[in-house]
Amino acid sequence: VQDDLAKVNQSIDELKAQIQILIDAKFT
């Protein structure tokens, strides 16, 4: 279960990074 949670957290972090890139691109 803990491994699954870690994978979910990693996926969320990756999504946040992609969203941040999109936001930065939009406001540049």
CHARMM internal coordinates of N, CA and C (Angstrom, degrees):
IC EDIT
DIST 1 N 1 CA 1.4707
DIST 1 CA 1 C 1.5236
ANGL 1 N 1 CA 1 C 109.67
DIST 1 C 2 N 1.3396
ANGL 1 CA 1 C 2 N 115.97
DIHE 1 N 1 CA 1 C 2 N -41.25
DIST 2 N 2 CA 1.4622
ANGL 1 C 2 N 2 CA 118.72
DIHE 1 CA 1 C 2 N 2 CA -177.53
DIST 2 CA 2 C 1.5298
ANGL 2 N 2 CA 2 C 111.09
DIHE 1 C 2 N 2 CA 2 C -65.97
DIST 2 C 3 N 1.3436
ANGL 2 CA 2 C 3 N 115.70
DIHE 2 N 2 CA 2 C 3 N -34.65
DIST 3 N 3 CA 1.4588
ANGL 2 C 3 N 3 CA 118.75
DIHE 2 CA 2 C 3 N 3 CA 177.55
DIST 3 CA 3 C 1.5250
ANGL 3 N 3 CA 3 C 110.38
DIHE 2 C 3 N 3 CA 3 C -63.85
DIST 3 C 4 N 1.3378
ANGL 3 CA 3 C 4 N 116.30
DIHE 3 N 3 CA 3 C 4 N -42.51
DIST 4 N 4 CA 1.4632
ANGL 3 C 4 N 4 CA 119.84
DIHE 3 CA 3 C 4 N 4 CA 178.93
DIST 4 CA 4 C 1.5219
ANGL 4 N 4 CA 4 C 110.16
DIHE 3 C 4 N 4 CA 4 C -60.70
DIST 4 C 5 N 1.3162
ANGL 4 CA 4 C 5 N 116.18
DIHE 4 N 4 CA 4 C 5 N -42.17
DIST 5 N 5 CA 1.4622
ANGL 4 C 5 N 5 CA 120.35
DIHE 4 CA 4 C 5 N 5 CA -179.93
DIST 5 CA 5 C 1.5234
ANGL 5 N 5 CA 5 C 110.12
DIHE 4 C 5 N 5 CA 5 C -63.30
DIST 5 C 6 N 1.3131
ANGL 5 CA 5 C 6 N 116.41
DIHE 5 N 5 CA 5 C 6 N -40.32
DIST 6 N 6 CA 1.4638
ANGL 5 C 6 N 6 CA 120.53
DIHE 5 CA 5 C 6 N 6 CA 178.67
DIST 6 CA 6 C 1.5257
ANGL 6 N 6 CA 6 C 110.22
DIHE 5 C 6 N 6 CA 6 C -63.39
DIST 6 C 7 N 1.3304
ANGL 6 CA 6 C 7 N 116.36
DIHE 6 N 6 CA 6 C 7 N -40.71
DIST 7 N 7 CA 1.4649
ANGL 6 C 7 N 7 CA 119.85
DIHE 6 CA 6 C 7 N 7 CA 179.13
DIST 7 CA 7 C 1.5235
ANGL 7 N 7 CA 7 C 110.21
DIHE 6 C 7 N 7 CA 7 C -64.48
DIST 7 C 8 N 1.3255
ANGL 7 CA 7 C 8 N 116.56
DIHE 7 N 7 CA 7 C 8 N -41.66
DIST 8 N 8 CA 1.4656
ANGL 7 C 8 N 8 CA 120.35
DIHE 7 CA 7 C 8 N 8 CA 179.07
DIST 8 CA 8 C 1.5246
ANGL 8 N 8 CA 8 C 109.98
DIHE 7 C 8 N 8 CA 8 C -62.55
DIST 8 C 9 N 1.3288
ANGL 8 CA 8 C 9 N 115.97
DIHE 8 N 8 CA 8 C 9 N -45.24
DIST 9 N 9 CA 1.4665
ANGL 8 C 9 N 9 CA 119.42
DIHE 8 CA 8 C 9 N 9 CA 179.79
DIST 9 CA 9 C 1.5211
ANGL 9 N 9 CA 9 C 110.76
DIHE 8 C 9 N 9 CA 9 C -61.99
DIST 9 C 10 N 1.3258
ANGL 9 CA 9 C 10 N 116.96
DIHE 9 N 9 CA 9 C 10 N -38.81
DIST 10 N 10 CA 1.4631
ANGL 9 C 10 N 10 CA 120.33
DIHE 9 CA 9 C 10 N 10 CA 179.40
DIST 10 CA 10 C 1.5262
ANGL 10 N 10 CA 10 C 109.75
DIHE 9 C 10 N 10 CA 10 C -65.57
DIST 10 C 11 N 1.3237
ANGL 10 CA 10 C 11 N 116.76
DIHE 10 N 10 CA 10 C 11 N -41.76
DIST 11 N 11 CA 1.4596
ANGL 10 C 11 N 11 CA 120.63
DIHE 10 CA 10 C 11 N 11 CA 179.28
DIST 11 CA 11 C 1.5215
ANGL 11 N 11 CA 11 C 110.21
DIHE 10 C 11 N 11 CA 11 C -62.69
DIST 11 C 12 N 1.3332
ANGL 11 CA 11 C 12 N 116.29
DIHE 11 N 11 CA 11 C 12 N -41.41
DIST 12 N 12 CA 1.4602
ANGL 11 C 12 N 12 CA 120.58
DIHE 11 CA 11 C 12 N 12 CA 179.14
DIST 12 CA 12 C 1.5227
ANGL 12 N 12 CA 12 C 110.07
DIHE 11 C 12 N 12 CA 12 C -63.32
DIST 12 C 13 N 1.3301
ANGL 12 CA 12 C 13 N 116.66
DIHE 12 N 12 CA 12 C 13 N -43.09
DIST 13 N 13 CA 1.4660
ANGL 12 C 13 N 13 CA 120.01
DIHE 12 CA 12 C 13 N 13 CA 178.99
DIST 13 CA 13 C 1.5257
ANGL 13 N 13 CA 13 C 110.44
DIHE 12 C 13 N 13 CA 13 C -61.23
DIST 13 C 14 N 1.3279
ANGL 13 CA 13 C 14 N 116.71
DIHE 13 N 13 CA 13 C 14 N -39.94
DIST 14 N 14 CA 1.4605
ANGL 13 C 14 N 14 CA 120.02
DIHE 13 CA 13 C 14 N 14 CA 179.99
DIST 14 CA 14 C 1.5247
ANGL 14 N 14 CA 14 C 110.28
DIHE 13 C 14 N 14 CA 14 C -66.73
DIST 14 C 15 N 1.3309
ANGL 14 CA 14 C 15 N 116.90
DIHE 14 N 14 CA 14 C 15 N -41.31
DIST 15 N 15 CA 1.4575
ANGL 14 C 15 N 15 CA 120.27
DIHE 14 CA 14 C 15 N 15 CA 177.54
DIST 15 CA 15 C 1.5182
ANGL 15 N 15 CA 15 C 110.75
DIHE 14 C 15 N 15 CA 15 C -62.27
DIST 15 C 16 N 1.3319
ANGL 15 CA 15 C 16 N 116.50
DIHE 15 N 15 CA 15 C 16 N -43.92
DIST 16 N 16 CA 1.4665
ANGL 15 C 16 N 16 CA 120.41
DIHE 15 CA 15 C 16 N 16 CA 178.62
DIST 16 CA 16 C 1.5212
ANGL 16 N 16 CA 16 C 110.51
DIHE 15 C 16 N 16 CA 16 C -59.21
DIST 16 C 17 N 1.3348
ANGL 16 CA 16 C 17 N 116.48
DIHE 16 N 16 CA 16 C 17 N -41.07
DIST 17 N 17 CA 1.4621
ANGL 16 C 17 N 17 CA 120.51
DIHE 16 CA 16 C 17 N 17 CA 179.99
DIST 17 CA 17 C 1.5282
ANGL 17 N 17 CA 17 C 110.07
DIHE 16 C 17 N 17 CA 17 C -63.86
DIST 17 C 18 N 1.3297
ANGL 17 CA 17 C 18 N 117.15
DIHE 17 N 17 CA 17 C 18 N -43.35
DIST 18 N 18 CA 1.4639
ANGL 17 C 18 N 18 CA 120.54
DIHE 17 CA 17 C 18 N 18 CA 179.85
DIST 18 CA 18 C 1.5217
ANGL 18 N 18 CA 18 C 110.72
DIHE 17 C 18 N 18 CA 18 C -64.76
DIST 18 C 19 N 1.3350
ANGL 18 CA 18 C 19 N 116.58
DIHE 18 N 18 CA 18 C 19 N -42.15
DIST 19 N 19 CA 1.4613
ANGL 18 C 19 N 19 CA 120.84
DIHE 18 CA 18 C 19 N 19 CA 178.78
DIST 19 CA 19 C 1.5247
ANGL 19 N 19 CA 19 C 109.91
DIHE 18 C 19 N 19 CA 19 C -62.52
DIST 19 C 20 N 1.3311
ANGL 19 CA 19 C 20 N 116.63
DIHE 19 N 19 CA 19 C 20 N -42.86
DIST 20 N 20 CA 1.4633
ANGL 19 C 20 N 20 CA 120.67
DIHE 19 CA 19 C 20 N 20 CA 179.56
DIST 20 CA 20 C 1.5260
ANGL 20 N 20 CA 20 C 110.56
DIHE 19 C 20 N 20 CA 20 C -61.01
DIST 20 C 21 N 1.3432
ANGL 20 CA 20 C 21 N 116.21
DIHE 20 N 20 CA 20 C 21 N -39.76
DIST 21 N 21 CA 1.4715
ANGL 20 C 21 N 21 CA 120.38
DIHE 20 CA 20 C 21 N 21 CA 177.87
DIST 21 CA 21 C 1.5248
ANGL 21 N 21 CA 21 C 109.62
DIHE 20 C 21 N 21 CA 21 C -62.79
DIST 21 C 22 N 1.3261
ANGL 21 CA 21 C 22 N 116.92
DIHE 21 N 21 CA 21 C 22 N -43.97
DIST 22 N 22 CA 1.4645
ANGL 21 C 22 N 22 CA 120.21
DIHE 21 CA 21 C 22 N 22 CA 179.60
DIST 22 CA 22 C 1.5212
ANGL 22 N 22 CA 22 C 110.64
DIHE 21 C 22 N 22 CA 22 C -62.67
DIST 22 C 23 N 1.3307
ANGL 22 CA 22 C 23 N 116.82
DIHE 22 N 22 CA 22 C 23 N -43.29
DIST 23 N 23 CA 1.4624
ANGL 22 C 23 N 23 CA 121.15
DIHE 22 CA 22 C 23 N 23 CA 179.74
DIST 23 CA 23 C 1.5265
ANGL 23 N 23 CA 23 C 109.81
DIHE 22 C 23 N 23 CA 23 C -62.54
DIST 23 C 24 N 1.3312
ANGL 23 CA 23 C 24 N 116.56
DIHE 23 N 23 CA 23 C 24 N -45.59
DIST 24 N 24 CA 1.4657
ANGL 23 C 24 N 24 CA 120.30
DIHE 23 CA 23 C 24 N 24 CA -179.99
DIST 24 CA 24 C 1.5276
ANGL 24 N 24 CA 24 C 110.09
DIHE 23 C 24 N 24 CA 24 C -61.22
DIST 24 C 25 N 1.3214
ANGL 24 CA 24 C 25 N 117.03
DIHE 24 N 24 CA 24 C 25 N -40.64
DIST 25 N 25 CA 1.4599
ANGL 24 C 25 N 25 CA 120.82
DIHE 24 CA 24 C 25 N 25 CA -179.21
DIST 25 CA 25 C 1.5277
ANGL 25 N 25 CA 25 C 110.28
DIHE 24 C 25 N 25 CA 25 C -65.71
DIST 25 C 26 N 1.3257
ANGL 25 CA 25 C 26 N 116.24
DIHE 25 N 25 CA 25 C 26 N -37.74
DIST 26 N 26 CA 1.4588
ANGL 25 C 26 N 26 CA 120.25
DIHE 25 CA 25 C 26 N 26 CA -177.95
DIST 26 CA 26 C 1.5239
ANGL 26 N 26 CA 26 C 111.65
DIHE 25 C 26 N 26 CA 26 C -66.54
DIST 26 C 27 N 1.3202
ANGL 26 CA 26 C 27 N 116.79
DIHE 26 N 26 CA 26 C 27 N -38.60
DIST 27 N 27 CA 1.4604
ANGL 26 C 27 N 27 CA 120.37
DIHE 26 CA 26 C 27 N 27 CA -173.41
DIST 27 CA 27 C 1.5264
ANGL 27 N 27 CA 27 C 112.52
DIHE 26 C 27 N 27 CA 27 C -96.52
DIST 27 C 28 N 1.3219
ANGL 27 CA 27 C 28 N 116.01
DIHE 27 N 27 CA 27 C 28 N 11.45
DIST 28 N 28 CA 1.4596
ANGL 27 C 28 N 28 CA 118.64
DIHE 27 CA 27 C 28 N 28 CA 178.68
DIST 28 CA 28 C 1.5238
ANGL 28 N 28 CA 28 C 109.46
DIHE 27 C 28 N 28 CA 28 C -98.95
END
COOR INIT
IC SEED 1 N 1 CA 1 C
IC BUILD
